[in-house]
Amino acid sequence: MSKLWSTLVIALLINITGCTTVKTFQKMSPDQRAAAVCEKQDHIVASIQKKKALEASIADSTQALSRGYRIHQQCQEVKVYGQATMNCSTLGNNTNCSEYRPESYETRCTEVPVSLSPELERSNISQWSQALQFLNQKLTSDWNRCYDFIYKMSAEEAYEYY
């Protein structure tokens, strides 16, 4: 699994540096080319996103279980007024002044504790953990299959899959 993540890091660094061309691929090692191509594959990207979502759900439920309750957030848009300014104008001996307060809206939220079902949370964590384990195996398998396929290619061939 560490090879998967180290090659993902290499591929991400390649993408951050700018546009990738055939010339760029020619300067890469076969390992770097395979990593660059595989980390762009839709099914691998989707699996990584699902993995992050499952990990977040597990962490959220674990935190709620340790706290003993969930926190529900209720938000609403509220009109707020800025600092008042006075505008005065004089016409002859007459001075008229008016006050102006700029208006804007902001979102204000309140947190409401909500009871939870410990059994349900534990069941969810168990199901998500099993799904995560399966997804990790699938991700590793998909990555290795892609990597082995691209690694053998020339720079020009690999670039076609990029």
Secondary structure, DSSP 8 states (H G I E B T S, - for coil): -HHHHHHHHHHHHHHHT----HHHHHHS-HHHHHHHHHTT-HHHHHHHHHHHHHHHHHHHHHHHHHHTSEEEEEEEEEEEE---EEEEEEETTEEEEEEE--EEEEEEEEEEEE---HHHHHHHHHHHHHHHHHHHHHHHHHHHHHHHHHHTS-HHHHHHH-
